[in-house]
Amino acid sequence: MEPSRDDRNIAIVAHLAPIFGYLIAIGQILIPLLIYIFGPDRLFVKEQAKEALNAQISYTLYWLLAIPLAFILIGIPLVIILAILVIWTMIAAAIAVSEGKSYRYPFIFRLIR
């Protein structure tokens, strides 16, 4: 069964809202977490909120490693590549869920099961 329009819209928010969440401390994690906990209790929404949450936890860990490495060893290209990866996958996720398809982020830890 295809997810409803409301479910797809909530899933889109779970994937894209963390872009704005980066403006406040741990907001990129809080937004998908709140949708996962308090959002509609429907499989598609919960599944996609959990996937977005896992992605944002992973990306936060990557940022915590990349930024010091950028200054010590590798330089700015590492941070630029990570930023492109983060934005690219978040947009790809939003497009997929808008079409009613589940999305799985590449290169992330699935800590929340």
N, CA and C atoms as an extended XYZ file, in Angstrom:
339
Properties=species:S:1:pos:R:3:atomname:S:1:resname:S:1:resid:I:1 pbc="F F F"
N         0.835       -1.180        0.000 N   MET     1
C         0.000        0.000        0.000 CA  MET     1
C         0.883        1.248        0.000 C   MET     1
N         0.541        2.178       -0.852 N   GLU     2
C         1.317        3.412       -0.962 CA  GLU     2
C         1.007        4.330        0.206 C   GLU     2
N         2.047        5.006        0.736 N   PRO     3
C         1.813        5.926        1.855 CA  PRO     3
C         0.934        7.106        1.434 C   PRO     3
N         0.178        7.612        2.390 N   SER     4
C        -0.682        8.764        2.103 CA  SER     4
C         0.160       10.008        1.846 C   SER     4
N        -0.470       11.018        1.298 N   ARG     5
C         0.217       12.288        1.030 CA  ARG     5
C         0.731       12.896        2.325 C   ARG     5
N        -0.065       12.824        3.391 N   ASP     6
C         0.370       13.352        4.687 CA  ASP     6
C         1.605       12.621        5.199 C   ASP     6
N         1.601       11.299        5.073 N   ASP     7
C         2.752       10.517        5.519 CA  ASP     7
C         4.002       10.879        4.723 C   ASP     7
N         3.844       11.047        3.429 N   ARG     8
C         4.994       11.435        2.597 CA  ARG     8
C         5.498       12.824        2.972 C   ARG     8
N         4.580       13.752        3.247 N   ASN     9
C         5.003       15.103        3.632 CA  ASN     9
C         5.758       15.110        4.959 C   ASN     9
N         5.278       14.335        5.915 N   ILE    10
C         5.971       14.262        7.211 CA  ILE    10
C         7.351       13.633        7.028 C   ILE    10
N         7.446       12.605        6.184 N   ALA    11
C         8.737       11.978        5.911 CA  ALA    11
C         9.690       12.952        5.221 C   ALA    11
N         9.176       13.777        4.330 N   ILE    12
C        10.005       14.795        3.677 CA  ILE    12
C        10.560       15.759        4.721 C   ILE    12
N         9.725       16.187        5.647 N   VAL    13
C        10.181       17.087        6.721 CA  VAL    13
C        11.269       16.405        7.550 C   VAL    13
N        11.076       15.125        7.865 N   ALA    14
C        12.076       14.397        8.654 CA  ALA    14
C        13.433       14.380        7.954 C   ALA    14
N        13.437       14.328        6.624 N   HIS    15
C        14.694       14.276        5.879 CA  HIS    15
C        15.287       15.658        5.606 C   HIS    15
N        14.445       16.667        5.380 N   LEU    16
C        14.971       17.989        5.000 CA  LEU    16
C        15.107       18.984        6.147 C   LEU    16
N        14.281       18.878        7.159 N   ALA    17
C        14.334       19.840        8.264 CA  ALA    17
C        15.694       19.891        8.960 C   ALA    17
N        16.438       18.775        9.022 N   PRO    18
C        17.756       18.882        9.647 CA  PRO    18
C        18.686       19.898        8.987 C   PRO    18
N        18.442       20.257        7.735 N   ILE    19
C        19.252       21.308        7.114 CA  ILE    19
C        19.155       22.583        7.955 C   ILE    19
N        17.947       22.898        8.403 N   PHE    20
C        17.763       24.069        9.259 CA  PHE    20
C        18.189       23.770       10.690 C   PHE    20
N        18.118       22.497       11.072 N   GLY    21
C        18.531       22.093       12.405 CA  GLY    21
C        20.007       22.319       12.667 C   GLY    21
N        20.816       22.349       11.608 N   TYR    22
C        22.246       22.610       11.782 CA  TYR    22
C        22.502       24.020       12.312 C   TYR    22
N        21.520       24.879       12.236 N   LEU    23
C        21.689       26.249       12.726 CA  LEU    23
C        21.626       26.344       14.247 C   LEU    23
N        21.034       25.337       14.883 N   ILE    24
C        20.998       25.312       16.349 CA  ILE    24
C        21.666       24.026       16.834 C   ILE    24
N        22.195       24.061       18.020 N   ALA    25
C        22.927       22.912       18.557 CA  ALA    25
C        22.052       21.661       18.565 C   ALA    25
N        22.537       20.625       17.998 N   ILE    26
C        21.915       19.307       17.817 CA  ILE    26
C        20.499       19.341       17.242 C   ILE    26
N        20.110       20.422       16.633 N   GLY    27
C        18.798       20.512       15.995 CA  GLY    27
C        18.633       19.518       14.864 C   GLY    27
N        19.738       19.196       14.193 N   GLN    28
C        19.668       18.233       13.093 CA  GLN    28
C        19.278       16.846       13.592 C   GLN    28
N        19.542       16.560       14.849 N   ILE    29
C        19.148       15.279       15.445 CA  ILE    29
C        17.772       15.385       16.087 C   ILE    29
N        17.499       16.521       16.712 N   LEU    30
C        16.229       16.684       17.429 CA  LEU    30
C        15.010       16.610       16.520 C   LEU    30
N        15.088       17.181       15.339 N   ILE    31
C        13.916       17.226       14.459 CA  ILE    31
C        13.469       15.820       14.047 C   ILE    31
N        14.363       14.973       13.492 N   PRO    32
C        13.905       13.613       13.171 CA  PRO    32
C        13.525       12.812       14.420 C   PRO    32
N        14.200       13.075       15.546 N   LEU    33
C        13.869       12.383       16.788 CA  LEU    33
C        12.453       12.714       17.237 C   LEU    33
N        12.090       13.985       17.171 N   LEU    34
C        10.735       14.391       17.571 CA  LEU    34
C         9.685       13.789       16.639 C   LEU    34
N         9.983       13.747       15.358 N   ILE    35
C         9.041       13.128       14.420 CA  ILE    35
C         8.941       11.628       14.699 C   ILE    35
N        10.071       10.997       15.001 N   TYR    36
C        10.065        9.567       15.301 CA  TYR    36
C         9.253        9.267       16.562 C   TYR    36
N         9.403       10.082       17.582 N   ILE    37
C         8.713        9.822       18.855 CA  ILE    37
C         7.256       10.281       18.826 C   ILE    37
N         7.019       11.503       18.333 N   PHE    38
C         5.690       12.103       18.445 CA  PHE    38
C         4.894       12.123       17.146 C   PHE    38
N         5.517       11.729       16.046 N   GLY    39
C         4.822       11.741       14.761 CA  GLY    39
C         3.751       10.668       14.696 C   GLY    39
N         3.016       10.660       13.609 N   PRO    40
C         1.959        9.651       13.452 CA  PRO    40
C         2.531        8.238       13.573 C   PRO    40
N         1.771        7.380       14.196 N   ASP    41
C         2.219        6.014       14.415 CA  ASP    41
C         1.881        5.150       13.192 C   ASP    41
N         2.529        5.512       12.076 N   ARG    42
C         2.342        4.768       10.839 CA  ARG    42
C         3.715        4.318       10.349 C   ARG    42
N         3.767        3.119        9.819 N   LEU    43
C         5.030        2.466        9.489 CA  LEU    43
C         5.941        3.323        8.610 C   LEU    43
N         5.420        3.887        7.528 N   PHE    44
C         6.251        4.666        6.607 CA  PHE    44
C         6.890        5.859        7.313 C   PHE    44
N         6.107        6.574        8.096 N   VAL    45
C         6.623        7.756        8.798 CA  VAL    45
C         7.688        7.343        9.811 C   VAL    45
N         7.405        6.332       10.613 N   LYS    46
C         8.360        5.880       11.633 CA  LYS    46
C         9.652        5.378       10.988 C   LYS    46
N         9.507        4.603        9.915 N   GLU    47
C        10.677        4.056        9.228 CA  GLU    47
C        11.565        5.163        8.676 C   GLU    47
N        10.971        6.153        8.035 N   GLN    48
C        11.753        7.227        7.430 CA  GLN    48
C        12.309        8.194        8.468 C   GLN    48
N        11.567        8.450        9.533 N   ALA    49
C        12.086        9.295       10.615 CA  ALA    49
C        13.280        8.615       11.276 C   ALA    49
N        13.192        7.300       11.464 N   LYS    50
C        14.303        6.546       12.059 CA  LYS    50
C        15.518        6.573       11.137 C   LYS    50
N        15.296        6.434        9.850 N   GLU    51
C        16.405        6.481        8.892 CA  GLU    51
C        17.063        7.866        8.900 C   GLU    51
N        16.248        8.919        8.917 N   ALA    52
C        16.787       10.289        8.979 CA  ALA    52
C        17.543       10.510       10.287 C   ALA    52
N        17.014        9.997       11.373 N   LEU    53
C        17.672       10.127       12.678 CA  LEU    53
C        19.027        9.428       12.669 C   LEU    53
N        19.076        8.207       12.180 N   ASN    54
C        20.352        7.491       12.079 CA  ASN    54
C        21.348        8.241       11.204 C   ASN    54
N        20.859        8.797       10.104 N   ALA    55
C        21.738        9.552        9.210 CA  ALA    55
C        22.301       10.776        9.916 C   ALA    55
N        21.459       11.506       10.633 N   GLN    56
C        21.932       12.727       11.285 CA  GLN    56
C        22.886       12.432       12.436 C   GLN    56
N        22.666       11.332       13.144 N   ILE    57
C        23.624       10.936       14.186 CA  ILE    57
C        24.965       10.603       13.534 C   ILE    57
N        24.917        9.844       12.453 N   SER    58
C        26.152        9.479       11.742 CA  SER    58
C        26.854       10.714       11.194 C   SER    58
N        26.093       11.597       10.556 N   TYR    59
C        26.701       12.796        9.987 CA  TYR    59
C        27.314       13.684       11.063 C   TYR    59
N        26.676       13.757       12.210 N   THR    60
C        27.234       14.546       13.313 CA  THR    60
C        28.576       13.957       13.754 C   THR    60
N        28.639       12.635       13.858 N   LEU    61
C        29.914       11.988       14.200 CA  LEU    61
C        30.968       12.259       13.127 C   LEU    61
N        30.569       12.196       11.862 N   TYR    62
C        31.513       12.486       10.776 CA  TYR    62
C        32.027       13.925       10.861 C   TYR    62
N        31.110       14.870       11.165 N   TRP    63
C        31.529       16.273       11.300 CA  TRP    63
C        32.519       16.438       12.446 C   TRP    63
N        32.260       15.744       13.552 N   LEU    64
C        33.162       15.847       14.703 CA  LEU    64
C        34.558       15.325       14.380 C   LEU    64
N        34.658       14.407       13.448 N   LEU    65
C        35.965       13.914       12.999 CA  LEU    65
C        36.553       14.767       11.880 C   LEU    65
N        35.717       15.201       10.959 N   ALA    66
C        36.206       15.891        9.758 CA  ALA    66
C        36.742       17.285       10.051 C   ALA    66
N        36.082       18.015       10.906 N   ILE    67
C        36.505       19.400       11.131 CA  ILE    67
C        37.905       19.468       11.747 C   ILE    67
N        38.205       18.713       12.811 N   PRO    68
C        39.590       18.761       13.308 CA  PRO    68
C        40.606       18.254       12.279 C   PRO    68
N        40.233       17.194       11.540 N   LEU    69
C        41.147       16.684       10.518 CA  LEU    69
C        41.396       17.709        9.417 C   LEU    69
N        40.376       18.479        9.116 N   ALA    70
C        40.529       19.502        8.072 CA  ALA    70
C        41.592       20.519        8.463 C   ALA    70
N        41.664       20.841        9.733 N   PHE    71
C        42.641       21.831       10.181 CA  PHE    71
C        44.025       21.217       10.399 C   PHE    71
N        44.076       19.942       10.728 N   ILE    72
C        45.351       19.317       11.070 CA  ILE    72
C        46.030       18.689        9.850 C   ILE    72
N        45.270       17.889        9.102 N   LEU    73
C        45.911       17.085        8.066 CA  LEU    73
C        45.453       17.354        6.646 C   LEU    73
N        44.188       17.225        6.415 N   ILE    74
C        43.686       17.066        5.058 CA  ILE    74
C        43.298       18.384        4.399 C   ILE    74
N        42.757       19.277        5.181 N   GLY    75
C        42.361       20.556        4.621 CA  GLY    75
C        40.882       20.629        4.312 C   GLY    75
N        40.506       21.714        3.752 N   ILE    76
C        39.110       22.036        3.497 CA  ILE    76
C        38.395       21.069        2.546 C   ILE    76
N        39.050       20.431        1.568 N   PRO    77
C        38.319       19.526        0.669 CA  PRO    77
C        37.517       18.443        1.398 C   PRO    77
N        38.013       17.929        2.498 N   LEU    78
C        37.281       16.910        3.253 CA  LEU    78
C        35.946       17.450        3.750 C   LEU    78
N        35.951       18.651        4.278 N   VAL    79
C        34.725       19.270        4.779 CA  VAL    79
C        33.761       19.549        3.631 C   VAL    79
N        34.265       19.989        2.499 N   ILE    80
C        33.426       20.270        1.336 CA  ILE    80
C        32.788       18.977        0.822 C   ILE    80
N        33.568       17.918        0.727 N   ILE    81
C        33.032       16.633        0.262 CA  ILE    81
C        31.951       16.128        1.215 C   ILE    81
N        32.187       16.232        2.503 N   LEU    82
C        31.191       15.797        3.482 CA  LEU    82
C        29.918       16.640        3.377 C   LEU    82
N        30.053       17.939        3.226 N   ALA    83
C        28.881       18.813        3.095 CA  ALA    83
C        28.060       18.438        1.853 C   ALA    83
N        28.735       18.177        0.743 N   ILE    84
C        28.033       17.777       -0.479 CA  ILE    84
C        27.318       16.445       -0.269 C   ILE    84
N        27.985       15.483        0.360 N   LEU    85
C        27.378       14.182        0.629 CA  LEU    85
C        26.132       14.321        1.493 C   LEU    85
N        26.227       15.116        2.543 N   VAL    86
C        25.095       15.302        3.461 CA  VAL    86
C        23.905       15.913        2.731 C   VAL    86
N        24.133       16.996        2.025 N   ILE    87
C        23.040       17.679        1.331 CA  ILE    87
C        22.472       16.805        0.210 C   ILE    87
N        23.355       16.163       -0.543 N   TRP    88
C        22.925       15.300       -1.649 CA  TRP    88
C        22.015       14.182       -1.150 C   TRP    88
N        22.422       13.494       -0.103 N   THR    89
C        21.622       12.360        0.374 CA  THR    89
C        20.314       12.820        1.004 C   THR    89
N        20.308       13.956        1.665 N   MET    90
C        19.069       14.464        2.244 CA  MET    90
C        18.068       14.820        1.150 C   MET    90
N        18.535       15.428        0.077 N   ILE    91
C        17.649       15.767       -1.043 CA  ILE    91
C        17.183       14.499       -1.749 C   ILE    91
N        18.078       13.541       -1.953 N   ALA    92
C        17.694       12.269       -2.581 CA  ALA    92
C        16.640       11.553       -1.745 C   ALA    92
N        16.790       11.601       -0.423 N   ALA    93
C        15.806       10.986        0.473 CA  ALA    93
C        14.456       11.671        0.336 C   ALA    93
N        14.453       12.985        0.315 N   ALA    94
C        13.195       13.731        0.195 CA  ALA    94
C        12.496       13.422       -1.128 C   ALA    94
N        13.258       13.322       -2.197 N   ILE    95
C        12.669       12.996       -3.503 CA  ILE    95
C        12.078       11.592       -3.478 C   ILE    95
N        12.816       10.645       -2.920 N   ALA    96
C        12.329        9.260       -2.873 CA  ALA    96
C        11.041        9.152       -2.064 C   ALA    96
N        11.003        9.752       -0.873 N   VAL    97
C         9.798        9.629       -0.053 CA  VAL    97
C         8.638       10.413       -0.631 C   VAL    97
N         8.922       11.472       -1.384 N   SER    98
C         7.830       12.204       -2.027 CA  SER    98
C         7.140       11.338       -3.074 C   SER    98
N         7.866       10.360       -3.604 N   GLU    99
C         7.301        9.419       -4.570 CA  GLU    99
C         6.735        8.179       -3.889 C   GLU    99
N         6.774        8.167       -2.546 N   GLY   100
C         6.229        7.041       -1.797 CA  GLY   100
C         7.178        5.870       -1.631 C   GLY   100
N         8.457        6.080       -1.930 N   LYS   101
C         9.460        5.017       -1.815 CA  LYS   101
C        10.256        5.198       -0.533 C   LYS   101
N        10.632        4.102        0.077 N   SER   102
C        11.511        4.171        1.242 CA  SER   102
C        12.920        4.525        0.784 C   SER   102
N        13.649        5.231        1.630 N   TYR   103
C        15.023        5.602        1.303 CA  TYR   103
C        15.950        5.103        2.395 C   TYR   103
N        17.094        4.563        1.991 N   ARG   104
C        18.133        4.138        2.923 CA  ARG   104
C        19.390        4.938        2.605 C   ARG   104
N        19.882        5.663        3.597 N   TYR   105
C        21.091        6.465        3.426 CA  TYR   105
C        22.314        5.555        3.295 C   TYR   105
N        23.232        5.899        2.385 N   PRO   106
C        24.488        5.143        2.324 CA  PRO   106
C        25.473        5.681        3.367 C   PRO   106
N        26.408        4.872        3.759 N   PHE   107
C        27.525        5.280        4.629 CA  PHE   107
C        27.116        5.740        6.021 C   PHE   107
N        26.035        5.189        6.576 N   ILE   108
C        25.644        5.611        7.924 CA  ILE   108
C        25.602        4.410        8.863 C   ILE   108
N        25.654        4.731       10.144 N   PHE   109
C        25.486        3.724       11.192 CA  PHE   109
C        24.004        3.652       11.518 C   PHE   109
N        23.482        2.478       11.603 N   ARG   110
C        22.067        2.327       11.979 CA  ARG   110
C        21.995        1.976       13.453 C   ARG   110
N        22.134        2.999       14.283 N   LEU   111
C        22.185        2.821       15.735 CA  LEU   111
C        20.797        2.636       16.332 C   LEU   111
N        19.800        3.311       15.759 N   ILE   112
C        18.419        3.186       16.208 CA  ILE   112
C        17.789        2.100       15.344 C   ILE   112
N        17.325        1.050       15.983 N   ARG   113
C        16.753       -0.075       15.204 CA  ARG   113
C        15.289       -0.173       15.380 C   ARG   113
